[in-house]
Amino acid sequence: MNSFNEFGLAEPILRSLNEEGYVTPTPIQAQTIPLLLGKRDVIGIAQTGTGKTAAFALPILNHLAANRVRPQPKTCRALVLSPTRELSGQILDSFRAYGRHMRIQSALAIGGVNMGPQIRQLAHGVDVLVATPGRLLDLAKSRAILLDKVEVFVLDEADRMLDMGFIHDIRKIIAKLPKERQTLLFSATMPSDIAELARHMLRDPAKVAVTPAATTVERIDQRIIHLDRGAKQKALADLLRQEPIDRVLVFTRTKHGADKVVRGLNKDGIAADAIHGNKSQNQRLRALGAFRDGRVRTLVATDIAARGIDVEGVSHVINFDLPNIPESYVHRIGRTARAGADGVAISLCSHDELPYLRDIEKLIRMAIPATGSVEKPRQSQGQQPQHNRNGGGRNEHGQNGRGQNGRGQHKRGKDRGQRHPQHAERRGDQPKAGHKPRDNHGRPAYNGENHAGATKAVTAQARPIASTQPIGGGIANVAFLQQR
């Protein structure tokens, strides 16, 4: 398909697309829209920045235009589930933009804000509801929304839902949906848990895959800077002064770390703001608005909060902390080089993060050009090297690395952080006061981020050099689809 006119979409939708400047469909749109118009269930392998929102929003709007039925009170005809407030808001904005010439009732159900207005908005029923899992279950529990009339269900960013511990909430929501429905699942990766979920929730789905990871790697100038952990703050400030930056996203692994980086930058005279799960919704919107408007050029974010940040003109992504989940690296650097532009991704890598770097290079199938020293830092007298191969340090959920289950999940299947990830965010990133972690010999074990002068280290290993062959185009050869 070379034009949106060839899909047979309703005239009001085509008029809106023309006003938005849409001419040629992206690969995910060209493959997905005809299938959805044909009422097929679809699994789409694509990440943000590929145009997937329009890929499912346009067929849904066309379905609503062709079947004009007033929604019943406290129901919705189309339900879109996404992992974060910011992404949910942007999805709803897209529906409203594409359907501006249609009389479509739409609503947003997200946490962090008063539930009262959302309840009142849902009272008369809506055509399109975009929601986060936790708030949707709260509304369903209070009988403010009934899900038995859903005609189209979209699960967006499914792999990130898994990372955030929403998998149990998703199963509860699916159990409330009618069996006769059209279902769409979009995910940048396909871990085994998501594949199993797809087998239960979709019927004979068509599979569509684009390989943005390969094109992203090719369009982005990636660099690694090896340095001591204590030198990262100064190195970041120097980069922000030296690089020709339009807008830059700086990623940290924890919420506390994001605030600490912002304080350091402000002290150095560099305007910056942070966005993470401990910020209120209004604070997050203000920070994102200032970043989008150019009033603040540096935004420091955690992985979860950054999902849904779709801002034009992000020239640089800087990983202050390397992610302990390699797929997150692909998501992070995908915030730049959008819409065919070029971008720069710079990662500050301390010695304790070398295992994360090896995992990332294995995933993207290339060795990232590096500068700096990879020598093992000196140990303080009497200090024992501390490293957890499964992922050291606390992530944004307040969890210790990936654990044996991988992808940031606790071993306890019914852990509160999994069942209610919004509670996990509120728990923060620091251990309880007075708690002193110890190693296998009963001696105090220190985390270099929390104790001045302490240094994390690992046994020195030779760094393997991965093949520089880019990711192939076939779905079987897409590295980020391989199970861990």
C-alpha positions as CSV (number, residue, x, y, z in Angstrom):
1,M,0.0,0.0,0.0
2,N,1.4,3.3,-1.1
3,S,-1.4,5.6,0.1
4,F,-3.9,5.7,2.9
5,N,-6.6,6.1,0.2
6,E,-6.1,2.5,-0.9
7,F,-7.3,1.1,2.5
8,G,-10.9,2.0,1.9
9,L,-11.1,4.1,5.2
10,A,-14.1,6.3,5.9
11,E,-14.0,9.8,4.4
12,P,-13.9,11.6,7.7
13,I,-10.8,9.6,8.7
14,L,-9.1,10.3,5.3
15,R,-9.8,14.0,5.8
16,S,-8.2,14.0,9.2
17,L,-5.1,12.1,7.9
18,N,-4.7,14.7,5.1
19,E,-4.9,17.5,7.7
20,E,-2.2,15.6,9.8
21,G,0.0,15.4,6.7
22,Y,-0.1,11.6,6.5
23,V,0.6,10.4,2.9
24,T,2.4,7.1,2.8
25,P,1.8,4.3,5.4
26,T,4.7,3.0,7.4
27,P,5.5,-0.7,7.1
28,I,3.6,-1.7,10.2
29,Q,0.6,0.3,9.0
30,A,0.7,-1.1,5.5
31,Q,0.7,-4.7,6.8
32,T,-1.6,-4.3,9.8
33,I,-4.5,-2.1,8.7
34,P,-5.8,-4.5,5.9
35,L,-5.8,-7.4,8.4
36,L,-7.7,-5.4,11.0
37,L,-10.2,-4.1,8.5
38,G,-10.8,-7.8,7.7
39,K,-11.6,-8.5,11.3
40,R,-8.5,-10.6,12.0
41,D,-6.8,-10.9,15.3
42,V,-3.2,-9.6,15.0
43,I,0.1,-9.9,16.8
44,G,2.3,-7.0,15.9
45,I,6.0,-7.0,16.6
46,A,7.0,-3.3,16.7
47,Q,8.2,-0.7,19.1
48,T,7.3,2.9,19.6
49,G,8.2,5.2,16.7
50,T,7.1,2.8,13.9
51,G,3.6,4.3,13.6
52,K,1.8,1.4,15.3
53,T,-0.7,3.7,17.1
54,A,-2.2,4.7,13.7
55,A,-2.0,1.0,12.7
56,F,-4.7,0.0,15.2
57,A,-6.4,3.4,15.7
58,L,-7.5,3.9,12.1
59,P,-9.2,0.5,11.7
60,I,-10.9,0.9,15.1
61,L,-12.3,4.3,14.0
62,N,-13.4,2.9,10.7
63,H,-15.2,0.1,12.6
64,L,-17.0,2.7,14.8
65,A,-17.9,4.8,11.7
66,A,-19.4,1.8,9.9
67,N,-21.3,0.6,13.0
68,R,-22.8,3.6,14.6
69,V,-24.2,2.4,17.9
70,R,-24.6,4.5,21.0
71,P,-22.5,2.9,23.8
72,Q,-24.4,1.6,26.7
73,P,-23.9,3.3,30.1
74,K,-20.7,2.4,31.9
75,T,-19.4,0.5,28.8
76,C,-16.8,1.0,26.1
77,R,-16.8,-0.4,22.6
78,A,-13.0,-0.3,22.1
79,L,-10.5,-0.7,24.9
80,V,-6.8,0.1,24.6
81,L,-4.5,-1.0,27.4
82,S,-1.1,0.6,27.8
83,P,1.6,0.5,30.5
84,T,2.0,4.1,31.4
85,R,0.1,7.3,31.9
86,E,2.1,9.2,29.3
87,L,1.7,6.6,26.6
88,S,-2.0,6.3,27.3
89,G,-2.5,10.1,27.0
90,Q,-0.7,10.1,23.6
91,I,-2.7,7.2,22.3
92,L,-5.9,9.0,23.2
93,D,-4.6,12.2,21.5
94,S,-4.1,10.1,18.3
95,F,-7.6,8.8,18.4
96,R,-9.0,12.3,18.8
97,A,-6.8,13.6,16.0
98,Y,-7.7,10.9,13.5
99,G,-11.4,11.0,14.6
100,R,-11.8,14.8,14.8
101,H,-14.5,14.7,12.1
102,M,-16.4,11.9,13.7
103,R,-18.7,12.1,16.8
104,I,-16.6,9.8,18.9
105,Q,-16.8,9.7,22.6
106,S,-13.5,8.8,24.2
107,A,-12.0,8.7,27.7
108,L,-8.8,8.2,29.6
109,A,-8.5,6.1,32.7
110,I,-5.1,6.4,34.4
111,G,-3.7,6.5,37.9
112,G,-2.2,9.4,39.7
113,V,-5.3,11.6,39.3
114,N,-8.7,11.8,41.0
115,M,-10.9,8.9,39.9
116,G,-14.1,11.0,40.3
117,P,-14.0,12.8,36.9
118,Q,-13.2,9.5,35.2
119,I,-16.2,7.8,36.8
120,R,-18.5,10.7,35.6
121,Q,-17.1,10.5,32.1
122,L,-17.8,6.8,31.9
123,A,-21.3,7.0,33.3
124,H,-22.9,7.5,29.9
125,G,-20.6,5.1,28.0
126,V,-17.8,5.8,25.6
127,D,-16.7,4.6,22.2
128,V,-13.0,4.4,23.0
129,L,-11.4,4.0,26.4
130,V,-7.6,4.1,26.8
131,A,-6.5,2.9,30.2
132,T,-3.6,1.7,32.4
133,P,-4.2,-1.7,34.0
134,G,-4.3,-0.7,37.7
135,R,-6.8,2.2,37.3
136,L,-9.0,0.1,34.9
137,L,-9.3,-2.7,37.6
138,D,-10.1,0.0,40.2
139,L,-12.9,1.3,38.0
140,A,-14.2,-2.2,37.3
141,K,-14.1,-3.1,41.0
142,S,-16.3,-0.1,41.8
143,R,-18.6,-1.0,38.9
144,A,-17.8,2.3,37.2
145,I,-16.9,0.4,34.0
146,L,-18.3,-2.8,32.6
147,L,-16.1,-4.7,30.1
148,D,-18.6,-7.2,28.7
149,K,-19.5,-5.0,25.7
150,V,-16.0,-4.5,24.4
151,E,-15.8,-5.1,20.6
152,V,-12.1,-4.4,20.0
153,F,-9.4,-5.0,22.6
154,V,-5.8,-3.7,22.1
155,L,-2.9,-4.7,24.4
156,D,-0.1,-2.3,23.6
157,E,3.6,-2.5,24.8
158,A,2.9,-6.0,26.1
159,D,6.5,-6.8,27.0
160,R,6.8,-3.6,29.1
161,M,3.6,-4.7,30.9
162,L,5.4,-7.9,31.8
163,D,8.4,-6.0,33.0
164,M,6.2,-3.8,35.2
165,G,4.5,-6.8,36.8
166,F,1.1,-6.2,35.2
167,I,0.7,-9.7,33.8
168,H,-1.7,-10.8,36.6
169,D,-3.8,-7.6,36.2
170,I,-4.0,-8.2,32.4
171,R,-5.3,-11.8,33.0
172,K,-8.0,-10.4,35.3
173,I,-9.0,-7.8,32.7
174,I,-9.1,-10.4,29.9
175,A,-11.4,-12.6,32.0
176,K,-13.9,-9.8,32.1
177,L,-14.0,-9.3,28.3
178,P,-16.5,-11.0,26.1
179,K,-15.3,-14.0,24.1
180,E,-16.6,-12.6,20.8
181,R,-14.2,-9.7,20.2
182,Q,-11.3,-8.6,18.0
183,T,-8.0,-8.7,19.8
184,L,-4.7,-6.9,18.9
185,L,-1.4,-7.4,20.7
186,F,1.6,-5.2,20.1
187,S,5.0,-5.9,21.6
188,A,8.6,-5.0,20.8
189,T,9.8,-8.4,22.0
190,M,8.1,-11.7,22.5
191,P,9.2,-13.3,25.8
192,S,7.7,-16.7,26.7
193,D,5.1,-15.3,29.1
194,I,3.7,-12.9,26.4
195,A,3.7,-15.7,23.8
196,E,1.7,-17.8,26.3
197,L,-0.7,-15.0,27.0
198,A,-1.2,-14.4,23.2
199,R,-2.1,-18.1,22.7
200,H,-5.0,-17.7,25.2
201,M,-6.3,-14.3,24.2
202,L,-6.1,-14.3,20.4
203,R,-7.9,-16.5,17.9
204,D,-5.9,-17.6,14.8
205,P,-3.9,-14.4,14.8
206,A,-2.1,-13.0,11.9
207,K,1.5,-12.1,12.7
208,V,3.1,-8.9,11.5
209,A,6.7,-8.0,12.3
210,V,8.9,-5.0,11.5
211,T,12.5,-4.9,12.5
212,P,13.1,-1.4,13.9
213,A,15.9,-2.6,16.0
214,A,18.1,-3.1,13.0
215,T,17.2,0.3,11.4
216,T,17.6,2.0,14.7
217,V,21.1,0.6,15.2
218,E,22.0,1.8,11.7
219,R,20.7,5.3,12.1
220,I,22.0,6.0,15.6
221,D,25.6,6.8,16.4
222,Q,26.2,4.6,19.4
223,R,29.1,5.1,21.8
224,I,30.3,3.6,25.1
225,I,32.4,5.6,27.6
226,H,34.2,3.4,30.2
227,L,34.8,5.2,33.5
228,D,34.5,4.9,37.2
229,R,31.1,5.2,38.7
230,G,32.1,8.2,40.7
231,A,33.1,10.1,37.6
232,K,29.8,9.7,35.8
233,Q,28.2,13.0,37.0
234,K,31.1,15.1,35.8
235,A,31.2,13.2,32.5
236,L,27.5,13.8,32.0
237,A,27.9,17.5,32.6
238,D,30.8,17.7,30.2
239,L,28.9,15.8,27.5
240,L,25.9,18.2,27.8
241,R,28.2,21.2,27.3
242,Q,30.3,19.7,24.4
243,E,27.7,17.8,22.3
244,P,25.5,19.7,19.8
245,I,22.3,18.9,21.6
246,D,18.8,19.9,20.7
247,R,17.0,17.8,23.3
248,V,18.5,15.0,25.3
249,L,17.0,12.2,27.4
250,V,19.2,10.9,30.2
251,F,18.3,7.5,31.6
252,T,18.9,6.2,35.1
253,R,18.1,2.9,36.6
254,T,16.3,4.2,39.7
255,K,14.0,7.1,40.7
256,H,16.4,8.2,43.4
257,G,19.2,8.2,40.9
258,A,17.2,10.4,38.5
259,D,16.6,13.0,41.2
260,K,20.3,12.8,42.2
261,V,21.4,13.4,38.6
262,V,19.1,16.4,38.3
263,R,20.4,18.0,41.5
264,G,24.0,17.5,40.2
265,L,23.2,19.1,36.8
266,N,21.4,22.0,38.4
267,K,24.4,22.6,40.7
268,D,26.6,22.7,37.6
269,G,24.3,25.4,36.0
270,I,22.5,23.0,33.6
271,A,18.7,23.2,33.6
272,A,17.2,19.7,33.9
273,D,14.1,18.0,35.1
274,A,13.2,14.5,36.1
275,I,10.2,12.2,35.3
276,H,9.6,9.0,37.2
277,G,7.0,7.0,39.2
278,N,7.3,9.0,42.4
279,K,6.3,12.2,40.6
280,S,2.6,13.2,40.6
281,Q,0.8,13.2,37.3
282,N,0.8,17.0,37.2
283,Q,4.6,17.1,37.9
284,R,5.2,14.6,35.1
285,L,3.0,16.5,32.7
286,R,4.7,19.8,33.5
287,A,8.2,18.3,33.1
288,L,7.2,16.6,29.8
289,G,5.6,19.9,28.6
290,A,8.7,21.9,29.3
291,F,10.8,19.3,27.5
292,R,8.5,19.3,24.5
293,D,8.4,23.1,24.3
294,G,12.2,23.4,24.6
295,R,12.1,25.3,27.9
296,V,14.1,22.4,29.3
297,R,16.5,20.6,27.0
298,T,17.6,17.9,29.4
299,L,15.0,15.4,30.8
300,V,16.2,12.7,33.2
301,A,14.0,9.6,33.2
302,T,13.6,6.0,34.3
303,D,12.6,3.3,31.9
304,I,9.0,3.0,33.0
305,A,8.2,6.7,33.1
306,A,9.9,7.2,29.7
307,R,7.5,4.8,27.9
308,G,5.3,6.9,25.9
309,I,7.6,9.9,25.6
310,D,7.2,10.7,21.9
311,V,8.9,14.0,21.5
312,E,10.2,15.3,18.2
313,G,13.7,16.6,18.0
314,V,15.4,14.3,20.6
315,S,18.9,14.4,19.2
316,H,20.7,12.5,22.0
317,V,20.0,9.7,24.5
318,I,22.5,9.3,27.3
319,N,22.5,6.2,29.5
320,F,23.8,7.4,32.8
321,D,23.2,3.8,34.0
322,L,23.2,0.9,31.6
323,P,19.9,-1.0,31.9
324,N,20.0,-4.5,33.5
325,I,17.5,-5.7,30.9
326,P,19.1,-5.6,27.5
327,E,15.8,-5.0,25.7
328,S,15.4,-1.7,27.6
329,Y,18.5,-0.5,25.8
330,V,16.7,-0.8,22.4
331,H,13.7,1.0,23.9
332,R,15.8,3.8,25.3
333,I,17.8,4.6,22.2
334,G,14.6,4.4,20.1
335,R,13.6,7.7,21.7
336,T,16.0,9.4,19.2
337,A,16.4,8.9,15.4
338,R,12.6,9.0,15.0
339,A,10.8,9.6,11.7
340,G,13.9,8.9,9.7
341,A,16.2,11.4,11.5
342,D,19.6,10.6,12.8
343,G,20.5,10.4,16.5
344,V,23.3,9.8,19.1
345,A,23.2,7.3,21.9
346,I,26.0,7.6,24.5
347,S,26.3,5.1,27.4
348,L,28.4,5.7,30.5
349,C,29.6,2.2,31.6
350,S,31.3,1.6,34.9
351,H,33.1,-1.7,35.6
352,D,30.2,-3.3,37.5
353,E,28.0,-2.7,34.4
354,L,30.2,-4.7,32.0
355,P,27.9,-7.8,32.2
356,Y,25.0,-5.6,31.1
357,L,27.0,-4.3,28.2
358,R,27.8,-7.8,27.0
359,D,24.1,-8.7,27.2
360,I,23.2,-5.6,25.1
361,E,25.8,-6.3,22.5
362,K,24.7,-9.9,22.2
363,L,21.1,-8.7,21.7
364,I,21.8,-6.1,19.0
365,R,24.5,-8.3,17.4
366,M,27.2,-5.7,17.3
367,A,30.1,-4.3,19.4
368,I,29.5,-0.7,20.4
369,P,32.5,1.5,19.8
370,A,34.1,2.4,23.2
371,T,36.5,4.8,24.7
372,G,38.0,4.9,28.2
373,S,39.5,2.3,30.5
374,V,37.9,-1.0,31.4
375,E,40.4,-1.7,34.2
376,K,39.0,-3.2,37.4
377,P,38.7,-0.4,40.1
378,R,40.8,-0.8,43.2
379,Q,39.2,-2.4,46.2
380,S,39.2,-0.7,49.6
381,Q,41.1,-2.7,52.2
382,G,39.0,-5.5,53.5
383,Q,36.2,-4.9,51.0
384,Q,34.8,-7.9,49.2
385,P,33.8,-7.7,45.5
386,Q,30.1,-7.6,45.2
387,H,28.2,-8.6,42.1
388,N,25.1,-10.3,41.2
389,R,25.4,-11.8,37.7
390,N,21.6,-11.7,37.4
391,G,21.5,-8.0,37.7
392,G,22.9,-5.9,40.7
393,G,21.4,-2.8,42.1
394,R,17.8,-1.9,42.5
395,N,15.6,-1.1,39.5
396,E,12.7,1.2,39.4
397,H,10.4,-1.2,41.1
398,G,12.8,-1.3,44.1
399,Q,13.7,-4.9,43.1
400,N,17.2,-6.3,43.2
401,G,18.2,-6.8,39.5
402,R,16.6,-9.4,37.3
403,G,16.8,-12.4,39.7
404,Q,16.5,-16.0,38.4
405,N,13.2,-15.4,36.8
406,G,14.7,-12.7,34.5
407,R,13.1,-9.4,33.2
408,G,12.9,-7.8,36.6
409,Q,10.5,-10.2,38.2
410,H,10.6,-11.5,41.8
411,K,10.6,-15.2,42.5
412,R,7.5,-14.8,44.6
413,G,4.7,-15.2,42.1
414,K,2.2,-13.3,44.3
415,D,4.6,-10.5,45.3
416,R,2.9,-7.2,46.0
417,G,5.1,-5.5,43.4
418,Q,3.7,-7.8,40.7
419,R,0.0,-7.7,41.8
420,H,0.0,-3.9,42.4
421,P,3.0,-2.3,40.6
422,Q,1.9,1.1,41.5
423,H,2.5,0.2,45.2
424,A,6.0,-1.0,44.2
425,E,6.7,2.4,42.7
426,R,5.7,4.1,45.9
427,R,8.1,1.8,48.0
428,G,11.0,3.8,46.6
429,D,14.5,2.5,45.8
430,Q,16.3,2.5,49.2
431,P,16.4,-0.3,51.7
432,K,14.7,0.2,55.1
433,A,16.5,2.4,57.6
434,G,19.0,0.5,59.7
435,H,19.1,-2.4,57.2
436,K,22.7,-3.5,56.6
437,P,23.0,-6.0,53.7
438,R,25.6,-8.7,54.2
439,D,27.6,-11.1,52.0
440,N,27.8,-14.9,52.1
441,H,30.3,-14.6,55.0
442,G,28.2,-12.4,57.2
443,R,30.3,-9.3,56.5
444,P,28.7,-6.0,55.5
445,A,28.2,-5.7,51.7
446,Y,28.2,-2.1,50.4
447,N,26.5,-0.7,47.4
448,G,28.8,1.9,45.8
449,E,25.8,4.1,45.1
450,N,24.7,4.4,48.7
451,H,28.1,4.5,50.6
452,A,30.8,7.0,49.9
453,G,34.1,5.5,49.1
454,A,32.6,2.0,48.5
455,T,33.1,0.5,45.0
456,K,31.3,-2.4,43.4
457,A,33.4,-4.7,41.3
458,V,33.4,-8.0,39.5
459,T,36.0,-10.5,38.6
460,A,37.8,-9.2,35.5
461,Q,36.8,-11.0,32.4
462,A,37.8,-10.5,28.7
463,R,35.1,-8.5,26.9
464,P,33.7,-10.6,24.0
465,I,33.3,-8.9,20.7
466,A,30.0,-9.7,19.0
467,S,29.5,-10.0,15.3
468,T,28.9,-6.6,13.6
469,Q,26.4,-8.1,11.3
470,P,23.1,-6.1,11.6
471,I,19.9,-7.7,12.5
472,G,18.2,-9.4,9.6
473,G,14.8,-8.7,8.2
474,G,13.2,-12.0,8.8
475,I,11.2,-12.5,11.9
476,A,13.1,-15.7,12.8
477,N,16.4,-13.7,12.7
478,V,15.2,-10.8,14.8
479,A,17.5,-10.8,17.8
480,F,15.1,-9.1,20.1
481,L,12.5,-11.8,19.6
482,Q,14.7,-14.5,21.0
483,Q,13.7,-15.9,24.3
484,R,16.1,-15.2,27.1
